Amino acid sequence: MARYIGQRVLVALVLIWLVSTLVFMVLHLVPGDPAELLLASGNTAPDPQAVAQLRTEMGLDRPLMVQYASYLAGIVHGDFGVSLRDGTPVAQQLMLRLPRTLELVVAATLIASVLGIPLGTLAAIRGGGLADRLVSLLASLALSTPVFVVGTGLILLFAQKLGWISAGGYVPFAQDPLRHLALLLMPAGTIALSLWAIVVRMTRASVLEVLERDFVRTARAKGLGRRRILRRHVVRNAMVPVITVIGLQMGTLLGSTVLIEYVFNWPGLSGYLVSAVEARDYPEVVGIVLTISIVFVLINLIVDIAYAVLDPRVKLAA
């Protein structure tokens, strides 16, 4: 197990290095001078002295390999430079906003998993029945409904009509735990809806596939109870592809919560990325993109380790 985890960690570190290098190369291969682009205003050419000063501040006047080494050293130490807008350290804003987006993604994933895995399993064991058809219909509706429509509908119902909760906003957990959880519920539930549909479909398909395997038939022939077969043999073996989908979707959600954070006024990382792009803040954009990429790689590392826990054959094959 330790060898398998060590291999996965090494692969994750290599991936992080490759992603970091790719971001660096893309930024330097794009035509145009970043300093000129940042200082450009309409059709007016920027002052050459201001461009030269900004290039010096950003380190763009140094040799490319020196820039690359400094860039990697900054990533290792968690230093992404300072914002060109207000001079605050980018890492400070990332540490403030990343937990908020992660909180949304983790809460949505928990909701989708807790509701999706049991319902997907139920649909599989009741294949072709009323429960199967009803769950499949609800999953199809959830997948076909855009998240901004769901979010707006929840605001209209629970905030405007019923008045049970505020339409959006953010309160730190330490300041008011109950209000924080109440404000988290609607955006997390909105994100969870489409993920729930994916989890339901994958669980149903995976359980149906496992139910047809020989070891399940053998367990039935031995007289084992239906619940025991499901709990000890079917569900555990069916979870590997389900966890794969959940892990990939979590990584995708990190960069796709822009609409939800905007609709519910949630000050997370995705909204920060949009404002950084609009302001053409080079250090902020680089820091956000790298942070999302690194978190995505770490999520996949956790998924790989979960494989080995659920299916010992995975670590034996490594």
Buried (B, 14 or more C-beta within 10 A) or exposed (E): EEEBBEEBEEBBEEBBEEBBEEBBEEBEEEEEBBBBBBBBEEEEEBEEEEBEEBBEEBEBEBEEEEBBEBBBEBBEEEBBBBBBEEEEBBBEBBEEBBBBBBBBBBBBBEBBBEBBBEBBBBBBBBEEEEBBEBBBEBBEEBBEBEBEEBBBEBBEEBBEEEEEBBBBEBBEEEEEEEBBEBBBBBBBBBBBBBBBBBBBBBBBBBBBBBBEEEEBEEBBEEEBEEEEBBEEBBBBBBBBBBBBBBBBBBBBBBBBBBBBBBBBBBEBBBBBBEEBEEBBBBBBBBBBBBBBBBBBBBBBBBBBBBBBEBBEEBBEEB
